[in-house]
Amino acid sequence: MTAVTDDHNETGNETVAGAVNAALNGAVHGTVDGAVNGSLNGAADADRAGDRWDDGLIARRAETRSADDAAETDEDEAGHHGALARDRDDHLPIGGSYVGPLRNRLNALRELLGLSQTRLDGRTLAEAGRVLDEAAARQRLSSRHTVVAVAGATGSGKSTLFNALAGVRIAETGLRRPTTSAPIACTWSDGAAGLLDRLAIPGRLRRRPLAGGDGDEQLQGLVLIDLPDHDSALVYHREQVDRVLALVDAVIWVVDPEKYADAALHERYLRPLAGHAEVTFVVLNQIDRLPGEAADQVLDDLRRLLDEDGMALGEHGEPGATVLALSALTGEGVGELREIIGAFVQGQQAAALRLSADVDAAAAKLRPVYVAEGRTGLDERAREDFSARLADAVGATAAGEAAEREWRRNAGRACGTPWLRLWRWYERKRMPGAALVQPTAPVEKELTARQRVEQAVRTVASEASRGLPAPWGQAVREAAVRGSQGLPEALDELAAREAAATSGRPQRPAWWPAAVLAQASMTLLQIYGGLWLVGQIFGVLEPGLLPPVLVMLAGIVGGPLVEWACAAVAKGPARRYGQDVRRRLQEAAAGCGRAKVLDPISAELMRYREVREQYATVSGTTRPGAGPVTGRGRVRTRIG
């Protein structure tokens, strides 16, 4: 029921009561005319007393239309419509879009969810998504109003406090439990219909306070909600409490000296909502029942419990929860609470503070899936180790050594003596199939050992995912496994292509023709000396044994010397040629591994770095690894 009086005198109250009784009596007896006449007569009496009324239950205002009051009535209606027009003009959403750090945090949270949808399950992101939805819903509603819920346990006196703040009995009180069965709203100004619709409070449960009392101007914009008992025996009542608490801007928790330490209150509500300290009021009611200094002792113990719950207390000018003692029954301390709530409402920051606390809570829940332990990512050593493992799997070192031996063998063939080459030709002719017989490689020693490749992939994936939160570490490992599919076959192809490229005659150094010419000269000397000696034996030439023997010895000794010199000189080029073959295979294997494994891993790590930067903004830190950042009285947590 709502009453509006100017001087609160007994005459006005009796007249209003008479009007209401006449209206109700007429309606009960089925006499519509009697109800209307009773209402009009009561209203006329109220007007003669200088008062007007609105019962808040039937939401109807009756006025007499006498000739003497016609001008005054028209003037009142014009003022009323002008007030409604001003109310519509003043009904602005919260800035169109949130401003300052809160806006940046909400944008970062939205970006964070977008980057994480394919990496995290929906249950992990559900709370953050709910915060964004509630932020969008609250943004579209009035920023001039502050929705404050009055919550408490059975028998704590929250409905009595609700009535005391409203200045009129709205919520029922009594010994019957539970007394409040559904949320009841009391609004101090117009324009809060959207907020009450959001709370699903029907029109029959929306009230207006007693106007004209102390603090009315100060409480303009307040929407006070009386909730059912949070420890009610009825499940539906507890569900109502949880639903409304998730939507209001602030909460007044009413506790009594008997149940202020109730575990259900602290474990289910105060401890989980410790981060919402700036929009929390904890009121110790019924101090009139405590003798002497017992009230101060109970209040100190209540502060201790709140501190153990992790809730910051707004003491010594620090932001935090407001804790005070009062008696809603006697009125002691109610005026102080009214002043505190009035200043809180006039600040018009409750919605932003509540939403910021919700973002803090969502960020705290998301911390295990976004904050890494220590440094993350692949360093240069891990990349080089992966490339070396692939090169070993593809046989780069063995291929280089084989190419070096082949180069030296070709040099020996080109620079060797003709007699040695003739002997090798004879050996090949004597055993024609010997050159074609090659040992068969065992299965476990195939060109690119598959197990070595798989081990290299597992090792680099483990290095890359070390320290990452579980979902992102799993994403990195999955990316590595997907990329490794077909990697052994690709390395086999690279090895075969390199083998085909090096199977031909290797490039010869510039001195090679001179060495061949020198070897040919030694061979000609041997032939010339031998013919000279044969000519002397047959008498064709003049006898002289020493000269042809010397010429033959020069050729015989010079040929092996030239071959030895060529072999010594060929070591350097052969080594460089083998190193070049090994380097090409290593680079090819590294490029293949980078394209198939390292690049997907790097993409996942880059995505993680992006989400970690967004999480740093959401949680209130400027950058990952930054020191603690304070904001609105709370200390932000450093992220790794």
Phi and psi in degrees as a GROMACS rama.xvg file:
@    title "Ramachandran Plot"
@    xaxis  label "Phi"
@    yaxis  label "Psi"
@TYPE xy
-121.766  135.611  THR-2
-126.058  143.439  ALA-3
-127.362  117.06  VAL-4
-132.263  160.161  THR-5
-98.5417  -45.6466  ASP-6
-115.523  -0.73922  ASP-7
55.4789  33.8949  HIS-8
-83.6621  165.802  ASN-9
-66.5478  -32.2731  GLU-10
-63.3863  -46.0018  THR-11
-61.4138  -43.3941  GLY-12
-63.641  -42.9889  ASN-13
-64.6819  -38.7102  GLU-14
-64.8176  -45.1423  THR-15
-61.304  -44.3649  VAL-16
-59.9668  -40.0706  ALA-17
-63.8304  -39.3547  GLY-18
-63.6147  -44.5932  ALA-19
-65.5886  -44.2065  VAL-20
-62.6923  -41.1627  ASN-21
-63.7179  -40.6833  ALA-22
-65.2465  -44.9675  ALA-23
-66.8594  -38.9507  LEU-24
-64.0108  -42.0909  ASN-25
-64.2744  -39.7973  GLY-26
-68.1193  -40.0798  ALA-27
-63.4468  -41.3177  VAL-28
-81.3233  2.73437  HIS-29
77.0162  9.7051  GLY-30
-99.8417  100.276  THR-31
-65.1978  -42.4309  VAL-32
-62.0755  -39.7245  ASP-33
-63.4429  -38.225  GLY-34
-65.5632  -45.2812  ALA-35
-65.3496  -45.8278  VAL-36
-62.7671  -40.2217  ASN-37
-62.0122  -40.7838  GLY-38
-64.9211  -44.8488  SER-39
-66.5471  -40.9211  LEU-40
-63.8856  -43.0143  ASN-41
-63.0901  -40.5859  GLY-42
-66.3658  -36.8415  ALA-43
-63.1272  -40.809  ALA-44
-63.0027  -38.306  ASP-45
-65.8399  -40.4765  ALA-46
-63.91  -40.0129  ASP-47
-64.8206  -27.0366  ARG-48
-84.3257  -0.239498  ALA-49
84.9184  17.7357  GLY-50
-119.219  162.321  ASP-51
-135.995  158.836  ARG-52
-139.435  162.435  TRP-53
-153.098  113.086  ASP-54
-74.1307  -13.7618  ASP-55
72.2484  -14.7193  GLY-56
-92.7872  -44.9018  LEU-57
-101.881  -1.5715  ILE-58
49.2944  56.3562  ALA-59
-142.266  138.626  ARG-60
-116.523  126.36  ARG-61
-112.957  136.764  ALA-62
-137.896  147.294  GLU-63
-77.0121  146.753  THR-64
-111.604  44.818  ARG-65
-71.926  159.671  SER-66
-66.0464  -32.8081  ALA-67
-69.9227  -30.352  ASP-68
-103.256  7.09521  ASP-69
-62.6071  -45.8742  ALA-70
-64.3941  -41.1006  ALA-71
-64.6702  -37.8411  GLU-72
-65.2159  -44.5285  THR-73
-60.9591  -38.9699  ASP-74
-66.7813  -39.3153  GLU-75
-64.1947  -42.6044  ASP-76
-65.3221  -39.039  GLU-77
-62.7047  -41.9581  ALA-78
-64.7479  -36.3517  GLY-79
-65.7237  -45.6869  HIS-80
-66.612  -34.6884  HIS-81
-64.9731  -37.732  GLY-82
-64.5636  -39.6665  ALA-83
-64.5527  -40.0983  LEU-84
-63.6869  -42.7678  ALA-85
-63.9834  -36.0531  ARG-86
-63.2649  -39.9373  ASP-87
-67.4392  -37.3878  ARG-88
-67.5939  -35.7662  ASP-89
-81.7294  -10.059  ASP-90
-78.4013  88.2924  HIS-91
-110.535  142.58  LEU-92
-68.8587  173.685  PRO-93
-70.1729  80.9134  ILE-94
69.5719  11.8774  GLY-95
73.0811  -47.9216  GLY-96
-147.262  148.689  SER-97
-63.0225  147.46  TYR-98
-117.347  165.29  VAL-99
71.9185  -154.756  GLY-100
-59.3179  -33.788  PRO-101
-63.1643  -41.1621  LEU-102
-62.299  -44.4633  ARG-103
-62.4325  -39.226  ASN-104
-68.1117  -39.0532  ARG-105
-67.4966  -41.8885  LEU-106
-62.4379  -41.2643  ASN-107
-65.6516  -37.633  ALA-108
-65.8304  -39.5111  LEU-109
-64.5821  -42.9776  ARG-110
-66.3001  -36.6473  GLU-111
-61.9362  -43.8922  LEU-112
-66.3413  -37.5291  LEU-113
-63.9588  -37.7887  GLY-114
-76.723  -18.0119  LEU-115
-104.879  -6.06714  SER-116
-61.3605  -34.3247  GLN-117
-88.5527  -2.08531  THR-118
-113.212  -27.2056  ARG-119
-118.382  152.473  LEU-120
-78.2717  161.575  ASP-121
-63.1794  -33.562  GLY-122
-64.9278  -34.4065  ARG-123
-67.3765  -35.8998  THR-124
-93.963  0.46248  LEU-125
-62.7342  -45.5158  ALA-126
-64.5879  -42.1327  GLU-127
-64.8248  -39.0261  ALA-128
-63.8635  -38.1518  GLY-129
-64.2831  -39.5003  ARG-130
-61.7916  -42.8864  VAL-131
-64.3404  -40.9074  LEU-132
-63.3597  -44.4226  ASP-133
-67.3059  -34.5535  GLU-134
-63.1363  -43.2595  ALA-135
-66.0555  -39.9274  ALA-136
-67.0325  -43.8022  ALA-137
-68.8805  -29.8932  ARG-138
-64.4875  -31.7554  GLN-139
-80.489  -8.11205  ARG-140
-104.331  177.883  LEU-141
-63.4023  134.225  SER-142
-92.8345  -7.79177  SER-143
-82.6873  -11.1141  ARG-144
-109.531  146.256  HIS-145
-121.491  121.034  THR-146
-93.7633  117.649  VAL-147
-121.507  125.874  VAL-148
-98.3828  141.881  ALA-149
-104.893  111.904  VAL-150
-122.722  153.378  ALA-151
179.284  177.532  GLY-152
-88.2446  174.306  ALA-153
-62.101  128.7  THR-154
77.6903  9.42603  GLY-155
-77.0077  -15.8686  SER-156
89.3149  22.2748  GLY-157
-67.2772  -36.918  LYS-158
-67.4739  -36.2917  SER-159
-63.7995  -42.4084  THR-160
-65.3588  -39.0452  LEU-161
-58.2415  -45.9628  PHE-162
-65.9085  -37.7406  ASN-163
-64.4101  -40.3197  ALA-164
-69.0269  -36.0419  LEU-165
-75.8855  -22.6231  ALA-166
81.0127  7.62645  GLY-167
-155.317  151.858  VAL-168
-75.7899  109.184  ARG-169
-110.555  -54.3841  ILE-170
-86.1179  140.146  ALA-171
-73.6414  141.206  GLU-172
-126.008  157.237  THR-173
161.864  -174.979  GLY-174
-84.6081  -18.3549  LEU-175
-68.9821  137.019  ARG-176
-126.232  135.88  ARG-177
-79.4603  145.944  PRO-178
-83.5345  -48.8601  THR-179
-90.5332  118.797  THR-180
-103.311  -15.3229  SER-181
-150.194  152.611  ALA-182
-61.0813  135.537  PRO-183
-118.957  136.272  ILE-184
-111.618  143.83  ALA-185
-131.493  121.107  CYS-186
-113.852  139.102  THR-187
-94.401  -4.92694  TRP-188
-156.92  163.499  SER-189
-76.4045  168.265  ASP-190
94.0823  9.14148  GLY-191
-102.654  12.1289  ALA-192
-61.5507  -41.0927  ALA-193
-61.7693  -40.1024  GLY-194
-64.7583  -40.6459  LEU-195
-71.5177  -32.2321  LEU-196
-64.2204  -38.706  ASP-197
-62.8275  -33.577  ARG-198
-83.6805  -2.55611  LEU-199
60.1874  39.5046  ALA-200
-96.4307  117.963  ILE-201
-68.6844  163.658  PRO-202
-62.1588  -31.3334  GLY-203
-69.1864  -13.8539  ARG-204
-110.018  20.1654  LEU-205
-108.019  125.857  ARG-206
-124.626  168.796  ARG-207
-122.828  147.747  ARG-208
-78.0822  177.523  PRO-209
-74.4478  114.254  LEU-210
-80.6202  156.147  ALA-211
88.6668  -6.42439  GLY-212
-81.1584  177.597  GLY-213
-66.8877  138.04  ASP-214
83.8905  4.53519  GLY-215
-61.1895  -46.5524  ASP-216
-63.3025  -37.4072  GLU-217
-67.7832  -28.9566  GLN-218
-96.1271  10.2979  LEU-219
-60.6336  127.506  GLN-220
100.113  -5.43959  GLY-221
-82.0165  135.149  LEU-222
-121.309  107.601  VAL-223
-100.811  131.158  LEU-224
-118.945  122.689  ILE-225
-93.4132  120.684  ASP-226
-99.6622  157.993  LEU-227
-64.9603  172.303  PRO-228
-67.7784  133.279  ASP-229
-72.4578  -17.8615  HIS-230
-110.254  26.2093  ASP-231
-60.4241  150.86  SER-232
-71.3399  -18.0594  ALA-233
-89.9984  125.983  LEU-234
-61.6767  -37.7349  VAL-235
-60.4233  -37.7005  TYR-236
-64.4438  -43.8892  HIS-237
-64.8223  -37.7869  ARG-238
-64.2047  -38.3876  GLU-239
-62.023  -42.9385  GLN-240
-61.6608  -48.415  VAL-241
-63.0307  -39.0469  ASP-242
-65.5781  -46.4022  ARG-243
-71.5984  -38.3446  VAL-244
-60.7281  -27.8429  LEU-245
-76.3207  -9.51038  ALA-246
-116.235  -19.6589  LEU-247
-77.9206  166.258  VAL-248
-85.7814  -31.3411  ASP-249
-151.685  165.299  ALA-250
-135.769  135.065  VAL-251
-105.472  111.078  ILE-252
-90.8748  121.64  TRP-253
-103.311  120.398  VAL-254
-122.168  158.388  VAL-255
-118.948  166.294  ASP-256
-61.0489  -20.2642  PRO-257
-88.194  -32.8792  GLU-258
-122.164  19.7152  LYS-259
-68.5742  -21.6915  TYR-260
-103.637  18.789  ALA-261
-59.5651  128.736  ASP-262
-63.1241  -34.5317  ALA-263
-61.0786  -40.0248  ALA-264
-67.6346  -47.2401  LEU-265
-74.2579  -43.2662  HIS-266
-78.0025  -31.6324  GLU-267
-92.0856  -26.7064  ARG-268
-125.784  -60.8194  TYR-269
-65.3003  -41.319  LEU-270
-68.4507  -47.7737  ARG-271
-64.7581  -27.4591  PRO-272
-99.6919  23.3411  LEU-273
-61.8964  -31.3429  ALA-274
-72.0228  -9.06696  GLY-275
-98.2286  30.0503  HIS-276
-59.219  -36.6488  ALA-277
-71.0309  -15.4485  GLU-278
-115.963  28.4615  VAL-279
-124.169  133.502  THR-280
-121.414  127.723  PHE-281
-114.665  116.729  VAL-282
-114.673  122.627  VAL-283
-87.6394  106.421  LEU-284
-92.8545  168.739  ASN-285
64.1781  35.5269  GLN-286
-70.6622  -12.9872  ILE-287
-66.2795  -16.4571  ASP-288
-86.3392  -9.04612  ARG-289
-99.2608  132.977  LEU-290
-86.1732  149.55  PRO-291
54.3475  -128.791  GLY-292
-90.6111  11.9981  GLU-293
-62.8369  -34.0256  ALA-294
-62.1461  -44.0273  ALA-295
-64.1725  -38.17  ASP-296
-66.4843  -42.7844  GLN-297
-65.5812  -39.0454  VAL-298
-64.3988  -41.1247  LEU-299
-63.8035  -39.9359  ASP-300
-67.1111  -35.2217  ASP-301
-64.2238  -41.6228  LEU-302
-62.9027  -38.1572  ARG-303
-62.9919  -42.7993  ARG-304
-65.0073  -39.6678  LEU-305
-64.5701  -38.4364  LEU-306
-65.3305  -38.3342  ASP-307
-66.5695  -29.5778  GLU-308
-73.2538  -9.73797  ASP-309
89.3026  12.9859  GLY-310
-92.5908  123.664  MET-311
-70.0695  139.968  ALA-312
-102.803  134.422  LEU-313
-79.8841  74.2469  GLY-314
-120.324  152.416  GLU-315
57.1379  37.8727  HIS-316
80.0694  -0.352564  GLY-317
-84.7424  142.861  GLU-318
-69.8606  146.219  PRO-319
162.521  -168.293  GLY-320
-71.2024  145.122  ALA-321
-94.8784  124.591  THR-322
-121.801  125.363  VAL-323
-152.747  163.434  LEU-324
-112.484  145.88  ALA-325
-160.36  175.005  LEU-326
-131.698  108.357  SER-327
-67.1794  -24.8592  ALA-328
-74.7268  -44.3259  LEU-329
-92.3826  -14.8767  THR-330
90.9352  -3.23037  GLY-331
-66.536  123.929  GLU-332
83.7472  -9.2024  GLY-333
-68.344  -37.7986  VAL-334
-62.4303  -39.7392  GLY-335
-64.0407  -42.622  GLU-336
-62.7264  -38.7834  LEU-337
-61.9542  -42.9158  ARG-338
-64.2203  -42.1673  GLU-339
-64.3227  -45.5587  ILE-340
-65.6676  -37.6119  ILE-341
-60.6546  -46.8341  GLY-342
-63.3814  -37.4691  ALA-343
-64.1241  -43.2008  PHE-344
-68.9572  -42.2032  VAL-345
-66.9698  -23.5339  GLN-346
-68.2932  -23.5597  GLY-347
52.9243  37.4942  GLN-348
-117.209  1.86957  GLN-349
-62.87  -43.4924  ALA-350
-61.7851  -42.9852  ALA-351
-67.4981  -39.8452  ALA-352
-64.5852  -42.4526  LEU-353
-63.1692  -45.4791  ARG-354
-65.4002  -38.3662  LEU-355
-63.2713  -39.4906  SER-356
-66.3508  -36.3306  ALA-357
-63.1751  -40.0874  ASP-358
-65.0487  -39.7329  VAL-359
-59.8297  -44.6757  ASP-360
-65.0998  -41.6427  ALA-361
-64.6319  -39.9675  ALA-362
-65.229  -37.3586  ALA-363
-65.0493  -38.2612  ALA-364
-70.1188  -30.8103  LYS-365
-85.2211  -10.0676  LEU-366
-54.4133  -45.3485  ARG-367
-61.1  -22.9915  PRO-368
-99.901  2.2362  VAL-369
-126.939  -24.429  TYR-370
-97.5925  123.112  VAL-371
-87.2001  160.628  ALA-372
-99.4372  105.642  GLU-373
80.8364  -163.758  GLY-374
-77.8857  145.383  ARG-375
-126.533  166.737  THR-376
104.495  177.97  GLY-377
-102.982  124.508  LEU-378
-88.4273  175.91  ASP-379
-64.1889  -33.7459  GLU-380
-63.8905  -41.3378  ARG-381
-66.4451  -37.6886  ALA-382
-65.8343  -44.859  ARG-383
-63.9356  -37.5118  GLU-384
-65.5621  -39.0454  ASP-385
-64.5552  -43.8576  PHE-386
-63.3874  -39.0259  SER-387
-65.7602  -37.1818  ALA-388
-65.8495  -41.1112  ARG-389
-66.5923  -40.7032  LEU-390
-62.8224  -36.9531  ALA-391
-68.0971  -38.094  ASP-392
-66.5871  -35.48  ALA-393
-81.921  -7.78619  VAL-394
78.2864  37.0379  GLY-395
-64.8265  -42.2324  ALA-396
-65.9321  -45.188  THR-397
-64.1459  -38.0531  ALA-398
-65.4149  -38.4846  ALA-399
-66.0874  -42.5614  GLY-400
-65.0706  -39.7687  GLU-401
-64.6838  -39.7967  ALA-402
-65.0187  -37.812  ALA-403
-64.1471  -43.1316  GLU-404
-64.6381  -40.1168  ARG-405
-64.0455  -39.3677  GLU-406
-63.89  -44.3245  TRP-407
-67.6397  -35.3142  ARG-408
-64.7899  -43.4806  ARG-409
-64.0632  -36.7218  ASN-410
-65.4818  -40.3901  ALA-411
-64.8578  -37.556  GLY-412
-65.9701  -41.1391  ARG-413
-73.3233  -35.5407  ALA-414
-102.442  0.873459  CYS-415
-77.2331  167.044  GLY-416
-71.2938  150.084  THR-417
-60.0199  -33.6447  PRO-418
-65.9482  -35.8122  TRP-419
-68.7702  -41.5517  LEU-420
-66.5447  -35.1882  ARG-421
-64.9063  -38.7277  LEU-422
-64.81  -42.3325  TRP-423
-64.2029  -38.1811  ARG-424
-64.2727  -38.4232  TRP-425
-65.2026  -41.5998  TYR-426
-62.4288  -40.4167  GLU-427
-67.135  -37.5678  ARG-428
-69.7533  -35.7207  LYS-429
-68.976  -33.6965  ARG-430
-126.358  83.0621  MET-431
-63.2236  -28.5862  PRO-432
-92.5794  -1.65677  GLY-433
-66.6176  -35.4652  ALA-434
-71.8096  -21.5311  ALA-435
-89.8316  -16.1947  LEU-436
-78.4446  123.618  VAL-437
-129.823  140.676  GLN-438
-66.3052  139.596  PRO-439
-82.1842  128.673  THR-440
-73.6873  136.869  ALA-441
-62.6524  159.915  PRO-442
-62.6  -38.5509  VAL-443
-74.4488  -6.76841  GLU-444
-118.966  39.2783  LYS-445
-68.9466  172.539  GLU-446
-52.6494  -49.6555  LEU-447
-121.415  110.124  THR-448
-65.5365  115.975  ALA-449
-60.5465  -38.8288  ARG-450
-64.3445  -35.9515  GLN-451
-65.2429  -41.0237  ARG-452
-63.4102  -46.3092  VAL-453
-62.9813  -38.875  GLU-454
-65.1888  -39.966  GLN-455
-62.4371  -40.6715  ALA-456
-66.4748  -44.4139  VAL-457
-61.6528  -39.0172  ARG-458
-66.3794  -46.3903  THR-459
-69.7137  -33.4937  VAL-460
-66.6683  -39.0171  ALA-461
-65.1732  -40.7871  SER-462
-63.8409  -41.8681  GLU-463
-69.9246  -33.6724  ALA-464
-91.7258  -0.423286  SER-465
-64.6792  127.526  ARG-466
84.3894  -11.7025  GLY-467
-74.0342  151.297  LEU-468
-57.6343  152.406  PRO-469
-51.718  -47.1287  ALA-470
-63.8046  -38.8022  PRO-471
-76.6704  -33.8663  TRP-472
-62.8681  -40.4492  GLY-473
-64.9464  -39.9405  GLN-474
-63.1449  -38.7067  ALA-475
-65.1109  -44.8898  VAL-476
-64.6235  -40.5388  ARG-477
-64.8075  -39.1195  GLU-478
-62.8778  -39.3225  ALA-479
-66.1246  -41.2096  ALA-480
-67.3619  -41.7994  VAL-481
-62.0933  -41.2281  ARG-482
-70.1356  -28.1235  GLY-483
-76.2172  -11.0918  SER-484
-65.9184  121.754  GLN-485
87.038  -2.18978  GLY-486
-66.2081  -44.5646  LEU-487
-59.7818  -40.7341  PRO-488
-64.805  -39.2642  GLU-489
-64.5092  -39.1927  ALA-490
-68.2611  -36.7755  LEU-491
-59.4934  -42.997  ASP-492
-64.5912  -40.1888  GLU-493
-62.6276  -44.2466  LEU-494
-63.9066  -42.0553  ALA-495
-65.1232  -39.7962  ALA-496
-66.4688  -37.9879  ARG-497
-70.3988  -37.3698  GLU-498
-63.8875  -38.87  ALA-499
-66.8665  -35.4208  ALA-500
-70.7036  -29.6566  ALA-501
-98.5689  1.59489  THR-502
-74.9764  -23.2261  SER-503
-75.5614  -177.56  GLY-504
-68.8747  126.951  ARG-505
-69.4929  159.144  PRO-506
-64.5611  135.691  GLN-507
-95.9295  149.746  ARG-508
-73.4795  169.833  PRO-509
-68.2037  -27.1161  ALA-510
-83.0318  -3.00117  TRP-511
-62.6959  -44.3252  TRP-512
-60.7945  -36.5775  PRO-513
-65.9801  -38.9358  ALA-514
-66.0959  -38.8241  ALA-515
-64.7928  -42.772  VAL-516
-62.9563  -39.7896  LEU-517
-64.8064  -40.7889  ALA-518
-65.7284  -38.9505  GLN-519
-63.7343  -38.1314  ALA-520
-63.6099  -42.5973  SER-521
-62.6246  -37.3472  MET-522
-67.0904  -40.6084  THR-523
-64.7781  -37.8854  LEU-524
-62.5779  -41.4441  LEU-525
-62.6071  -44.6216  GLN-526
-65.3092  -44.1883  ILE-527
-62.3352  -46.2861  TYR-528
-62.3925  -39.3766  GLY-529
-66.2023  -42.8237  GLY-530
-64.7066  -39.0199  LEU-531
-61.0109  -43.6309  TRP-532
-67.1166  -40.6258  LEU-533
-64.4291  -39.1271  VAL-534
-62.3279  -38.5807  GLY-535
-66.6296  -39.1042  GLN-536
-63.9049  -42.3222  ILE-537
-84.1822  2.51744  PHE-538
78.5021  11.6309  GLY-539
-74.6135  -35.8227  VAL-540
-114.626  161.258  LEU-541
-64.5597  141.133  GLU-542
-67.5252  143.133  PRO-543
173.208  90.9656  GLY-544
-72.9562  -34.492  LEU-545
-64.521  -48.0304  LEU-546
-59.3711  -50.6773  PRO-547
-65.0569  -32.0182  PRO-548
-66.125  -41.6054  VAL-549
-62.5563  -40.8947  LEU-550
-63.8259  -43.8453  VAL-551
-63.9922  -42.8481  MET-552
-62.1643  -38.8526  LEU-553
-60.0239  -44.157  ALA-554
-68.9404  -40.4636  GLY-555
-66.9581  -41.7664  ILE-556
-77.0812  -36.9019  VAL-557
-67.9579  -34.1959  GLY-558
-59.3562  -54.7455  GLY-559
-61.6421  -34.3927  PRO-560
-62.8205  -42.6489  LEU-561
-63.2124  -41.517  VAL-562
-64.2814  -40.7239  GLU-563
-65.6208  -41.3398  TRP-564
-64.4108  -41.88  ALA-565
-62.762  -41.1496  CYS-566
-64.1272  -38.8103  ALA-567
-66.8236  -43.7158  ALA-568
-70.6904  -28.8549  VAL-569
-75.5048  -11.6961  ALA-570
-61.6915  -43.7862  LYS-571
-62.4104  -55.1693  GLY-572
-59.4172  -37.8894  PRO-573
-64.2308  -41.107  ALA-574
-64.5604  -44.1485  ARG-575
-63.7216  -37.5865  ARG-576
-65.0973  -43.0958  TYR-577
-64.3121  -40.5545  GLY-578
-64.1167  -37.7595  GLN-579
-64.8589  -42.1329  ASP-580
-62.9853  -44.3784  VAL-581
-63.4485  -41.7031  ARG-582
-63.3335  -41.8805  ARG-583
-64.3548  -40.6529  ARG-584
-66.5207  -41.2762  LEU-585
-62.2966  -44.6076  GLN-586
-65.3126  -40.0764  GLU-587
-65.3113  -43.3548  ALA-588
-65.2827  -41.2529  ALA-589
-64.2394  -41.4467  ALA-590
-63.5439  -40.6666  GLY-591
-65.4163  -44.5919  CYS-592
-66.0451  -35.9637  GLY-593
-65.962  -43.3811  ARG-594
-68.9189  -37.0634  ALA-595
-91.8443  -28.6611  LYS-596
-121.202  -53.8747  VAL-597
-67.1826  -40.0799  LEU-598
-64.3791  -45.7911  ASP-599
-60.4693  -38.5734  PRO-600
-63.7209  -43.3853  ILE-601
-63.0415  -36.4955  SER-602
-63.516  -41.5941  ALA-603
-66.7335  -40.7833  GLU-604
-65.8705  -36.9001  LEU-605
-64.3357  -41.4619  MET-606
-62.6733  -40.9447  ARG-607
-64.0004  -40.3668  TYR-608
-62.6209  -37.3904  ARG-609
-64.1587  -46.5772  GLU-610
-68.7762  -30.8376  VAL-611
-68.9381  -36.7297  ARG-612
-64.7435  -41.4288  GLU-613
-65.4955  -38.9314  GLN-614
-65.3317  -35.7417  TYR-615
-60.3248  -39.8804  ALA-616
-68.0558  -41.8289  THR-617
-62.7585  -43.7418  VAL-618
-78.789  -10.2865  SER-619
101.897  3.04682  GLY-620
-96.6027  144.785  THR-621
-72.4975  -31.6654  THR-622
-157.224  154.388  ARG-623
-60.3873  134.564  PRO-624
88.1257  -1.60282  GLY-625
-73.0286  159.843  ALA-626
-71.6461  176.671  GLY-627
-60.0146  137.671  PRO-628
-116.111  127.281  VAL-629
-94.2371  145.309  THR-630
-159.916  124.537  GLY-631
55.6984  34.8441  ARG-632
87.3444  -1.46909  GLY-633
-114.062  150.847  ARG-634
-96.8754  123.331  VAL-635
-75.6474  152.123  ARG-636
-90.1978  132.89  THR-637
-64.6994  142.687  ARG-638
-112.747  151.763  ILE-639
